[in-house]
Amino acid sequence: MQNEIDYDAILSQYRQDPFAYVDIHTKHTGVIHFHVPENGKVEGPTGEYHQIRGTLLFELTRERNKKPICSATNGEVSFLRGELEGKFVEAGEKIMTIRHPLKKREIIERILRRVLIPFHSPEKAKYYFALDVQNRIDKFGQRSVKVKNGDELFTMSLMKRDTPVYYQGEAGIIHSVYFSPGQNVDQGEPLVGICPPDSLPLVEKIITRVKAEWE
């Protein structure tokens, strides 16, 4: 199935529109006050540990408490519900879109997500690699780790209880890691991307082509 994907067409699409469009929704109800205009530039978190917040996008005021919402990415505000300024909004309301310019690394990762086999988090929790897996990653790198159906791959930490998580899927190597150990991951989010042995040449070809052809 992976080999049926037209990567020339995908690369052409990214050349024509090399952006990701990030929709921003309200997380709770409140009166909204915008701090960026449409077409305004925004920045994501900065600092060695991303401890410096990104651009303040808007504030939601509820019961006299102001909740600032900052940008998680850099880019430009391509869509803004300016008519909502100073009005009460419901939770989950789409209020703006940020157009984020994709870097070469991000384009490669987006294409690879269509090739690699994702293994998703079974529940919203904190995840860690199983101890023996983490030890091998530390010594030899993630792509040295071979997994097969039934292998213990993660430890899931939920409600102060640690539970082993076993891999279910086609055998292969851990090619991509999509989470940070110890951080909360929503249910259904991909934790890793597994590359079957017969797909490795295709994956390497994709990476080589993007690196060579993308400015």
C-alpha positions in Angstrom: 0.0 0.0 0.0 2.8 2.4 0.9 4.4 2.0 -2.6 1.1 3.1 -4.2 1.5 6.7 -2.9 2.5 9.2 -5.5 5.3 11.0 -3.8 6.1 13.2 -6.8 2.5 14.6 -6.5 2.9 15.1 -2.8 6.2 16.9 -3.1 4.6 19.1 -5.8 1.8 20.0 -3.5 4.2 21.1 -0.8 6.2 23.2 -3.3 3.0 25.0 -4.3 1.8 25.4 -0.7 4.7 24.8 1.8 2.6 25.6 4.9 0.7 23.9 7.7 -2.6 25.5 8.7 -3.1 25.4 12.5 -6.6 26.2 13.7 -6.9 27.8 17.1 -10.0 27.1 19.2 -11.2 28.4 22.5 -10.6 26.0 25.3 -13.4 27.4 27.5 -16.2 30.0 27.5 -15.5 33.7 28.1 -15.2 37.2 26.7 -12.5 37.3 24.0 -9.9 40.1 23.4 -7.5 39.7 20.6 -3.8 40.7 20.8 -2.8 40.0 17.2 -4.3 41.3 13.9 -5.1 39.3 10.8 -1.9 38.9 8.8 0.1 39.5 11.9 3.3 37.6 12.6 3.5 35.3 15.6 6.3 33.3 17.2 6.2 30.0 19.1 7.9 29.3 22.5 11.6 30.1 22.7 14.4 29.4 25.1 16.5 26.3 25.7 13.6 24.5 27.3 10.8 26.5 25.5 10.2 28.2 28.8 9.5 31.6 27.1 6.0 31.7 25.9 5.1 32.4 22.3 3.2 35.5 21.1 0.1 36.3 23.1 -2.8 35.6 20.7 -5.8 36.5 22.8 -7.3 36.5 26.3 -10.4 34.9 27.5 -12.1 36.6 30.5 -14.4 34.5 32.7 -15.6 35.6 36.1 -13.0 38.4 36.1 -10.2 35.9 35.5 -8.1 36.4 32.4 -6.7 33.4 30.6 -3.9 34.2 28.1 -3.6 32.0 25.1 -0.1 32.1 23.5 1.0 30.7 20.1 2.6 27.3 20.0 4.1 27.8 16.6 5.6 30.5 14.4 3.9 31.9 11.3 1.2 34.4 10.2 -2.4 34.8 11.2 -4.2 33.9 8.0 -7.7 33.9 9.4 -9.2 35.8 12.3 -12.8 36.1 13.7 -12.3 39.8 14.3 -16.1 40.3 14.7 -15.9 38.4 18.0 -13.7 41.0 19.7 -15.2 41.9 23.1 -17.9 39.3 22.8 -18.8 36.1 24.7 -17.6 32.9 23.0 -18.4 29.3 23.6 -15.8 26.6 24.3 -14.4 24.9 21.1 -15.1 28.0 18.9 -12.6 28.3 16.0 -11.3 31.8 16.2 -8.1 32.0 14.1 -5.8 30.1 11.9 -2.0 30.3 11.9 -0.2 29.6 8.6 3.1 28.0 9.6 5.9 27.7 7.0 7.1 24.1 6.9 10.8 23.4 7.3 12.5 20.6 5.4 12.5 18.4 8.5 8.7 18.9 9.0 8.0 18.0 5.3 10.0 14.8 5.6 8.1 13.9 8.8 4.7 14.6 7.3 5.5 12.4 4.3 6.9 9.6 6.5 3.7 9.6 8.6 2.0 8.3 5.4 4.6 5.5 5.1 5.4 4.4 8.6 3.1 2.2 10.7 1.9 4.3 13.7 1.4 2.8 17.1 -1.1 4.9 19.1 -1.5 5.6 22.8 -4.3 3.4 24.2 -5.2 6.0 26.9 -4.5 9.6 27.8 -1.4 9.2 30.1 2.3 9.7 30.4 4.4 7.3 28.5 8.0 6.0 28.8 9.9 3.4 26.8 10.3 0.1 28.5 13.6 0.0 30.4 15.4 -2.4 28.0 14.2 -0.4 25.0 15.3 2.9 26.5 18.7 1.4 27.3 19.2 0.3 23.7 18.1 3.7 22.4 20.6 5.4 24.7 23.4 3.2 23.5 22.7 2.8 19.8 19.8 5.1 18.8 16.1 4.5 18.2 16.5 2.9 14.8 18.6 0.1 16.3 15.4 -1.1 18.1 13.6 -3.9 16.4 10.0 -4.7 17.5 7.6 -7.4 16.8 4.0 -8.1 17.8 3.7 -8.7 21.5 6.9 -7.0 22.6 6.8 -4.8 25.7 7.5 -1.4 24.2 6.2 1.2 26.7 5.3 1.9 30.3 2.1 3.8 30.7 1.8 5.9 33.8 -1.8 6.7 34.8 -3.2 7.6 38.2 0.1 6.7 39.9 0.0 3.3 38.4 2.5 2.0 35.8 1.2 -0.5 33.2 3.2 -2.2 30.5 2.1 -1.5 26.9 2.7 -4.2 24.3 3.3 -3.5 20.7 0.7 -4.7 18.3 1.4 -4.5 14.6 3.8 -5.4 11.8 7.5 -6.1 12.8 10.0 -3.4 12.1 12.3 -0.8 13.6 11.5 2.3 15.5 12.1 5.0 12.8 10.3 8.0 14.3 9.3 9.0 17.9 6.4 11.4 18.3 6.3 11.9 22.1 8.5 13.1 24.9 8.9 10.6 27.8 7.0 11.8 30.9 4.7 14.2 29.0 0.9 13.6 28.8 -0.2 12.1 25.5 -3.8 12.2 24.4 -5.6 8.9 23.7 -5.2 7.9 20.1 -2.1 10.0 19.4 0.8 8.2 17.6 3.7 7.4 19.9 6.1 6.0 17.4 6.3 5.2 13.7 7.5 1.7 12.8 9.3 1.0 9.6 9.0 -2.6 8.2 12.2 -3.9 6.7 10.8 -3.9 3.1 9.8 -0.2 3.4 13.3 1.0 4.6 14.6 1.7 1.0 11.5 3.7 0.2 11.9 5.7 3.4 15.5 6.4 2.7 14.7 7.5 -0.8 12.1 10.0 0.4 14.5 11.5 2.9 17.2 11.8 0.3 14.9 13.4 -2.3 13.5 16.0 0.0 17.0 16.9 1.4 18.3 17.2 -2.2 15.4 19.0 -3.8 13.9 21.2 -1.1 15.5 24.6 -0.5 
